[in-house]
Amino acid sequence: MTELSPWERAHLAAIESTYPGWHVYVRDGWWWASKHVPPTLEQKAAGVLHEFARQGPYELVAALTVQLGILARMGAA
């Protein structure tokens, strides 16, 4: 694993503090989010993912926002 830059570490900390239900990390150049509590079957059917990756922090934040939107519509956010 490559050492993270200060910029990457700052983004990781900011994303995790903004989305406390998710663990955020970088692996092989991809930004990953893993839900602390796995989604229920109902949440999965609605599109909630347990874990996913995006190419950068901005794309990851956009995807996390979508995930929160799904949960909010279900009354689970």
MOPAC internal coordinates of N, CA, C and O (Angstrom, degrees):
PM7 1SCF
backbone

  N    0.0000 0     0.00 0     0.00 0    0    0    0
  C    1.4543 1     0.00 0     0.00 0    1    0    0
  C    1.5179 1   109.15 1     0.00 0    2    1    0
  O    1.2310 1   120.89 1   -41.49 1    3    2    1
  N    1.3092 1   115.90 1   138.51 1    3    2    1
  C    1.4521 1   122.32 1  -179.42 1    5    3    2
  C    1.5226 1   109.76 1   -81.74 1    6    5    3
  O    1.2310 1   121.30 1   -37.90 1    7    6    5
  N    1.3230 1   115.12 1   142.10 1    7    6    5
  C    1.4654 1   120.56 1   175.99 1    9    7    6
  C    1.5250 1   109.24 1   -63.97 1   10    9    7
  O    1.2310 1   120.73 1   -43.75 1   11   10    9
  N    1.3214 1   116.21 1   136.25 1   11   10    9
  C    1.4618 1   120.93 1  -179.77 1   13   11   10
  C    1.5175 1   110.63 1   -80.26 1   14   13   11
  O    1.2310 1   121.16 1   -34.35 1   15   14   13
  N    1.3074 1   115.39 1   145.65 1   15   14   13
  C    1.4622 1   120.96 1   176.46 1   17   15   14
  C    1.5296 1   108.92 1   -76.07 1   18   17   15
  O    1.2310 1   120.10 1   -18.41 1   19   18   17
  N    1.3264 1   117.41 1   161.59 1   19   18   17
  C    1.4675 1   119.65 1   175.21 1   21   19   18
  C    1.5310 1   111.84 1   -56.70 1   22   21   19
  O    1.2310 1   120.04 1   142.19 1   23   22   21
  N    1.3361 1   117.54 1   -37.81 1   23   22   21
  C    1.4653 1   122.42 1   177.72 1   25   23   22
  C    1.5243 1   110.21 1   -60.38 1   26   25   23
  O    1.2310 1   120.23 1   133.70 1   27   26   25
  N    1.3376 1   117.17 1   -46.30 1   27   26   25
  C    1.4648 1   120.96 1   179.59 1   29   27   26
  C    1.5321 1   111.17 1   -65.09 1   30   29   27
  O    1.2310 1   120.37 1   136.80 1   31   30   29
  N    1.3251 1   116.89 1   -43.20 1   31   30   29
  C    1.4759 1   119.71 1   178.69 1   33   31   30
  C    1.5232 1   111.27 1   -61.57 1   34   33   31
  O    1.2310 1   120.28 1   139.87 1   35   34   33
  N    1.3246 1   117.06 1   -40.13 1   35   34   33
  C    1.4643 1   120.67 1   179.04 1   37   35   34
  C    1.5275 1   110.53 1   -64.81 1   38   37   35
  O    1.2310 1   120.31 1   138.24 1   39   38   37
  N    1.3215 1   117.01 1   -41.76 1   39   38   37
  C    1.4638 1   120.45 1   178.08 1   41   39   38
  C    1.5260 1   111.08 1   -65.01 1   42   41   39
  O    1.2310 1   120.31 1   137.27 1   43   42   41
  N    1.3214 1   117.01 1   -42.73 1   43   42   41
  C    1.4676 1   119.91 1   178.46 1   45   43   42
  C    1.5233 1   110.85 1   -58.46 1   46   45   43
  O    1.2310 1   120.58 1   133.12 1   47   46   45
  N    1.3188 1   116.49 1   -46.88 1   47   46   45
  C    1.4656 1   120.65 1  -179.04 1   49   47   46
  C    1.5259 1   110.75 1   -63.10 1   50   49   47
  O    1.2310 1   120.33 1   137.38 1   51   50   49
  N    1.3228 1   116.97 1   -42.62 1   51   50   49
  C    1.4677 1   120.46 1  -179.46 1   53   51   50
  C    1.5224 1   111.33 1   -65.53 1   54   53   51
  O    1.2310 1   120.21 1   138.22 1   55   54   53
  N    1.3233 1   117.21 1   -41.78 1   55   54   53
  C    1.4617 1   120.45 1  -179.38 1   57   55   54
  C    1.5251 1   110.21 1   -66.41 1   58   57   55
  O    1.2310 1   120.21 1   134.48 1   59   58   57
  N    1.3263 1   117.21 1   -45.52 1   59   58   57
  C    1.4639 1   119.68 1  -179.68 1   61   59   58
  C    1.5251 1   111.64 1   -64.18 1   62   61   59
  O    1.2310 1   119.79 1   145.09 1   63   62   61
  N    1.3244 1   118.00 1   -34.91 1   63   62   61
  C    1.4652 1   118.66 1   178.73 1   65   63   62
  C    1.5262 1   111.44 1   -72.89 1   66   65   63
  O    1.2310 1   120.28 1   151.15 1   67   66   65
  N    1.3276 1   117.07 1   -28.85 1   67   66   65
  C    1.4607 1   121.57 1   178.93 1   69   67   66
  C    1.5209 1   111.85 1   -79.25 1   70   69   67
  O    1.2310 1   120.45 1   148.13 1   71   70   69
  N    1.3222 1   116.74 1   -31.87 1   71   70   69
  C    1.4729 1   123.38 1  -178.36 1   73   71   70
  C    1.5334 1   108.78 1  -122.72 1   74   73   71
  O    1.2310 1   120.14 1  -106.31 1   75   74   73
  N    1.3364 1   117.33 1    73.69 1   75   74   73
  C    1.4656 1   120.47 1  -172.19 1   77   75   74
  C    1.5265 1   114.81 1   -65.41 1   78   77   75
  O    1.2310 1   119.32 1   164.22 1   79   78   77
  N    1.3093 1   118.90 1   -15.78 1   79   78   77
  C    1.4585 1   120.94 1   179.05 1   81   79   78
  C    1.5219 1   113.40 1   -81.40 1   82   81   79
  O    1.2310 1   120.90 1  -178.12 1   83   82   81
  N    1.3267 1   115.87 1     1.88 1   83   82   81
  C    1.4609 1   120.67 1  -174.13 1   85   83   82
  C    1.5224 1   111.48 1  -128.20 1   86   85   83
  O    1.2310 1   120.95 1   -36.13 1   87   86   85
  N    1.3174 1   115.79 1   143.87 1   87   86   85
  C    1.4676 1   122.13 1   170.45 1   89   87   86
  C    1.5174 1   106.13 1   -96.19 1   90   89   87
  O    1.2310 1   120.02 1   -49.62 1   91   90   89
  N    1.3117 1   117.56 1   130.38 1   91   90   89
  C    1.4586 1   122.44 1  -177.23 1   93   91   90
  C    1.5178 1   108.82 1  -117.58 1   94   93   91
  O    1.2310 1   120.76 1   -44.23 1   95   94   93
  N    1.3273 1   116.15 1   135.77 1   95   94   93
  C    1.4600 1   120.63 1  -179.90 1   97   95   94
  C    1.5284 1   109.76 1  -154.58 1   98   97   95
  O    1.2310 1   121.33 1   -14.89 1   99   98   97
  N    1.3285 1   115.06 1   165.11 1   99   98   97
  C    1.4598 1   121.63 1   177.92 1  101   99   98
  C    1.5270 1   107.29 1  -114.24 1  102  101   99
  O    1.2310 1   121.14 1   -49.59 1  103  102  101
  N    1.3440 1   115.43 1   130.41 1  103  102  101
  C    1.4644 1   120.48 1   177.89 1  105  103  102
  C    1.5264 1   108.17 1  -141.03 1  106  105  103
  O    1.2310 1   121.22 1   -53.39 1  107  106  105
  N    1.3181 1   115.28 1   126.61 1  107  106  105
  C    1.4682 1   121.86 1   178.93 1  109  107  106
  C    1.5235 1   112.27 1    54.06 1  110  109  107
  O    1.2310 1   120.74 1  -142.82 1  111  110  109
  N    1.3229 1   116.20 1    37.18 1  111  110  109
  C    1.4502 1   121.23 1   177.45 1  113  111  110
  C    1.5254 1   115.45 1    82.80 1  114  113  111
  O    1.2310 1   120.26 1   175.87 1  115  114  113
  N    1.3109 1   117.12 1    -4.13 1  115  114  113
  C    1.4630 1   121.79 1   179.21 1  117  115  114
  C    1.5203 1   109.67 1  -103.42 1  118  117  115
  O    1.2310 1   120.86 1   -33.11 1  119  118  117
  N    1.3261 1   115.96 1   146.89 1  119  118  117
  C    1.4553 1   122.93 1   177.92 1  121  119  118
  C    1.5203 1   108.33 1   -96.16 1  122  121  119
  O    1.2310 1   120.65 1   -56.26 1  123  122  121
  N    1.3185 1   116.37 1   123.74 1  123  122  121
  C    1.4625 1   123.08 1  -174.55 1  125  123  122
  C    1.5167 1   111.61 1  -114.18 1  126  125  123
  O    1.2310 1   121.02 1   -31.26 1  127  126  125
  N    1.3265 1   115.66 1   148.74 1  127  126  125
  C    1.4684 1   122.61 1   171.22 1  129  127  126
  C    1.5246 1   106.82 1  -129.72 1  130  129  127
  O    1.2310 1   121.24 1   -47.27 1  131  130  129
  N    1.3105 1   115.24 1   132.73 1  131  130  129
  C    1.4574 1   121.79 1   178.61 1  133  131  130
  C    1.5287 1   107.58 1  -126.89 1  134  133  131
  O    1.2310 1   120.66 1   -56.21 1  135  134  133
  N    1.3155 1   116.35 1   123.79 1  135  134  133
  C    1.4684 1   121.20 1  -178.17 1  137  135  134
  C    1.5261 1   109.89 1   -69.23 1  138  137  135
  O    1.2310 1   119.93 1   -49.73 1  139  138  137
  N    1.3309 1   117.73 1   130.27 1  139  138  137
  C    1.4628 1   121.53 1  -179.70 1  141  139  138
  C    1.5241 1   111.55 1   -59.52 1  142  141  139
  O    1.2310 1   120.65 1   136.45 1  143  142  141
  N    1.3255 1   116.37 1   -43.55 1  143  142  141
  C    1.4666 1   121.61 1   178.88 1  145  143  142
  C    1.5217 1   107.03 1  -109.83 1  146  145  143
  O    1.2310 1   119.79 1   -61.47 1  147  146  145
  N    1.3243 1   118.01 1   118.53 1  147  146  145
  C    1.4739 1   119.27 1  -178.42 1  149  147  146
  C    1.5282 1   111.17 1   -55.90 1  150  149  147
  O    1.2310 1   120.84 1   -34.49 1  151  150  149
  N    1.3303 1   116.01 1   145.51 1  151  150  149
  C    1.4623 1   118.98 1   179.59 1  153  151  150
  C    1.5253 1   111.35 1   -67.08 1  154  153  151
  O    1.2310 1   121.44 1   -29.73 1  155  154  153
  N    1.3156 1   114.84 1   150.27 1  155  154  153
  C    1.4640 1   120.67 1   175.38 1  157  155  154
  C    1.5292 1   108.68 1   -72.25 1  158  157  155
  O    1.2310 1   120.71 1    -9.73 1  159  158  157
  N    1.3115 1   116.25 1   170.27 1  159  158  157
  C    1.4640 1   119.72 1   176.85 1  161  159  158
  C    1.5214 1   110.90 1   -60.15 1  162  161  159
  O    1.2310 1   120.62 1   139.59 1  163  162  161
  N    1.3223 1   116.42 1   -40.41 1  163  162  161
  C    1.4676 1   121.03 1   178.85 1  165  163  162
  C    1.5364 1   110.39 1   -63.15 1  166  165  163
  O    1.2310 1   120.44 1   136.64 1  167  166  165
  N    1.3399 1   116.77 1   -43.36 1  167  166  165
  C    1.4583 1   120.59 1   178.75 1  169  167  166
  C    1.5297 1   111.24 1   -64.80 1  170  169  167
  O    1.2310 1   120.51 1   138.64 1  171  170  169
  N    1.3272 1   116.63 1   -41.36 1  171  170  169
  C    1.4663 1   120.02 1   177.35 1  173  171  170
  C    1.5234 1   110.70 1   -60.27 1  174  173  171
  O    1.2310 1   120.71 1   136.32 1  175  174  173
  N    1.3228 1   116.25 1   -43.68 1  175  174  173
  C    1.4621 1   120.79 1   179.72 1  177  175  174
  C    1.5226 1   111.20 1   -61.48 1  178  177  175
  O    1.2310 1   120.41 1   149.63 1  179  178  177
  N    1.3406 1   116.83 1   -30.37 1  179  178  177
  C    1.4632 1   121.05 1   179.78 1  181  179  178
  C    1.5275 1   112.22 1   -83.26 1  182  181  179
  O    1.2310 1   120.24 1   170.39 1  183  182  181
  N    1.3386 1   117.15 1    -9.61 1  183  182  181
  C    1.4599 1   120.16 1   177.39 1  185  183  182
  C    1.5103 1   116.12 1   113.51 1  186  185  183
  O    1.2310 1   119.80 1  -174.00 1  187  186  185
  N    1.3291 1   117.98 1     6.00 1  187  186  185
  C    1.4654 1   120.33 1   178.91 1  189  187  186
  C    1.5318 1   108.16 1   -75.74 1  190  189  187
  O    1.2310 1   121.27 1   -49.57 1  191  190  189
  N    1.3161 1   115.18 1   130.43 1  191  190  189
  C    1.4591 1   121.52 1  -179.00 1  193  191  190
  C    1.5245 1   110.55 1  -101.49 1  194  193  191
  O    1.2310 1   120.63 1   -31.98 1  195  194  193
  N    1.3227 1   116.40 1   148.02 1  195  194  193
  C    1.4659 1   119.92 1   176.34 1  197  195  194
  C    1.5225 1   110.02 1   -80.39 1  198  197  195
  O    1.2310 1   120.78 1   142.71 1  199  198  197
  N    1.3242 1   116.12 1   -37.29 1  199  198  197
  C    1.4608 1   120.95 1  -178.69 1  201  199  198
  C    1.5204 1   108.75 1  -153.45 1  202  201  199
  O    1.2310 1   120.87 1   -36.86 1  203  202  201
  N    1.3371 1   115.95 1   143.14 1  203  202  201
  C    1.4558 1   119.76 1   177.84 1  205  203  202
  C    1.5202 1   109.23 1  -158.59 1  206  205  203
  O    1.2310 1   121.03 1   -16.32 1  207  206  205
  N    1.3334 1   115.63 1   163.68 1  207  206  205
  C    1.4636 1   121.96 1  -178.74 1  209  207  206
  C    1.5173 1   110.22 1  -128.43 1  210  209  207
  O    1.2310 1   121.54 1   -28.24 1  211  210  209
  N    1.3069 1   114.67 1   151.76 1  211  210  209
  C    1.4581 1   121.94 1   173.94 1  213  211  210
  C    1.5296 1   107.73 1  -137.85 1  214  213  211
  O    1.2310 1   120.28 1   -15.19 1  215  214  213
  N    1.3272 1   117.07 1   164.81 1  215  214  213
  C    1.4633 1   120.81 1  -173.96 1  217  215  214
  C    1.5216 1   114.81 1   -71.64 1  218  217  215
  O    1.2310 1   119.71 1   157.64 1  219  218  217
  N    1.3154 1   118.15 1   -22.36 1  219  218  217
  C    1.4582 1   119.92 1  -178.09 1  221  219  218
  C    1.5112 1   111.43 1  -155.79 1  222  221  219
  O    1.2310 1   120.52 1    -4.59 1  223  222  221
  N    1.3311 1   116.60 1   175.41 1  223  222  221
  C    1.4668 1   119.85 1  -176.54 1  225  223  222
  C    1.5204 1   113.45 1   -65.48 1  226  225  223
  O    1.2310 1   119.81 1   145.26 1  227  226  225
  N    1.3176 1   117.96 1   -34.74 1  227  226  225
  C    1.4640 1   119.75 1  -178.17 1  229  227  226
  C    1.5286 1   110.97 1   -70.00 1  230  229  227
  O    1.2310 1   120.90 1   140.14 1  231  230  229
  N    1.3207 1   115.88 1   -39.86 1  231  230  229
  C    1.4592 1   120.19 1   176.63 1  233  231  230
  C    1.5292 1   110.85 1   -66.30 1  234  233  231
  O    1.2310 1   120.83 1   143.14 1  235  234  233
  N    1.3295 1   116.01 1   -36.86 1  235  234  233
  C    1.4596 1   119.85 1   178.83 1  237  235  234
  C    1.5285 1   110.72 1   -66.06 1  238  237  235
  O    1.2310 1   120.15 1   136.76 1  239  238  237
  N    1.3244 1   117.31 1   -43.24 1  239  238  237
  C    1.4663 1   120.96 1   178.04 1  241  239  238
  C    1.5284 1   110.22 1   -61.25 1  242  241  239
  O    1.2310 1   120.07 1   138.80 1  243  242  241
  N    1.3207 1   117.47 1   -41.20 1  243  242  241
  C    1.4672 1   120.31 1   178.55 1  245  243  242
  C    1.5301 1   110.26 1   -61.20 1  246  245  243
  O    1.2310 1   120.44 1   136.72 1  247  246  245
  N    1.3288 1   116.76 1   -43.28 1  247  246  245
  C    1.4640 1   120.31 1  -179.85 1  249  247  246
  C    1.5343 1   111.31 1   -68.84 1  250  249  247
  O    1.2310 1   119.95 1   142.16 1  251  250  249
  N    1.3114 1   117.70 1   -37.84 1  251  250  249
  C    1.4681 1   120.39 1   176.98 1  253  251  250
  C    1.5230 1   110.63 1   -64.65 1  254  253  251
  O    1.2310 1   120.15 1   142.50 1  255  254  253
  N    1.3159 1   117.32 1   -37.50 1  255  254  253
  C    1.4562 1   121.34 1   177.68 1  257  255  254
  C    1.5270 1   110.23 1   -62.85 1  258  257  255
  O    1.2310 1   120.16 1   140.12 1  259  258  257
  N    1.3124 1   117.30 1   -39.88 1  259  258  257
  C    1.4652 1   121.13 1   176.05 1  261  259  258
  C    1.5248 1   109.87 1   -62.86 1  262  261  259
  O    1.2310 1   120.44 1   136.04 1  263  262  261
  N    1.3281 1   116.77 1   -43.96 1  263  262  261
  C    1.4611 1   120.71 1   179.60 1  265  263  262
  C    1.5331 1   110.87 1   -60.62 1  266  265  263
  O    1.2310 1   120.49 1   135.94 1  267  266  265
  N    1.3224 1   116.66 1   -44.06 1  267  266  265
  C    1.4752 1   119.77 1   177.94 1  269  267  266
  C    1.5180 1   111.73 1   -63.78 1  270  269  267
  O    1.2310 1   120.49 1   144.13 1  271  270  269
  N    1.3305 1   116.67 1   -35.87 1  271  270  269
  C    1.4560 1   120.67 1   177.90 1  273  271  270
  C    1.5282 1   111.33 1   -62.51 1  274  273  271
  O    1.2310 1   120.78 1   136.77 1  275  274  273
  N    1.3320 1   116.12 1   -43.23 1  275  274  273
  C    1.4612 1   119.95 1   177.70 1  277  275  274
  C    1.5261 1   110.00 1   -61.16 1  278  277  275
  O    1.2310 1   120.69 1   132.49 1  279  278  277
  N    1.3245 1   116.28 1   -47.51 1  279  278  277
  C    1.4656 1   120.46 1  -179.66 1  281  279  278
  C    1.5216 1   111.31 1   -62.54 1  282  281  279
  O    1.2310 1   120.43 1   140.59 1  283  282  281
  N    1.3253 1   116.78 1   -39.41 1  283  282  281
  C    1.4691 1   120.10 1  -179.83 1  285  283  282
  C    1.5268 1   110.81 1   -64.81 1  286  285  283
  O    1.2310 1   120.18 1   138.55 1  287  286  285
  N    1.3241 1   117.26 1   -41.45 1  287  286  285
  C    1.4632 1   119.82 1   178.49 1  289  287  286
  C    1.5302 1   111.17 1   -64.35 1  290  289  287
  O    1.2310 1   120.81 1   154.02 1  291  290  289
  N    1.3173 1   116.06 1   -25.98 1  291  290  289
  C    1.4704 1   120.30 1   178.59 1  293  291  290
  C    1.5363 1   111.73 1   -87.98 1  294  293  291
  O    1.2310 1   120.78 1   174.28 1  295  294  293
  N    1.3286 1   116.11 1    -5.72 1  295  294  293
  C    1.4596 1   120.24 1  -177.68 1  297  295  294
  C    1.5108 1   113.39 1    78.58 1  298  297  295
  O    1.2310 1   120.72 1  -158.52 1  299  298  297
  N    1.3360 1   116.22 1    21.48 1  299  298  297
  C    1.4712 1   119.74 1  -175.35 1  301  299  298
  C    1.5223 1   112.84 1  -115.24 1  302  301  299
  O    1.2310 1   119.27 1  -175.32 1  303  302  301
  N    1.3124 1   119.00 1     4.68 1  303  302  301
  C    1.4745 1   119.81 1  -177.19 1  305  303  302
  C    1.5077 1   111.74 1   -81.18 1  306  305  303
  O    1.2310 1   120.10 1   180.00 1  307  306  305

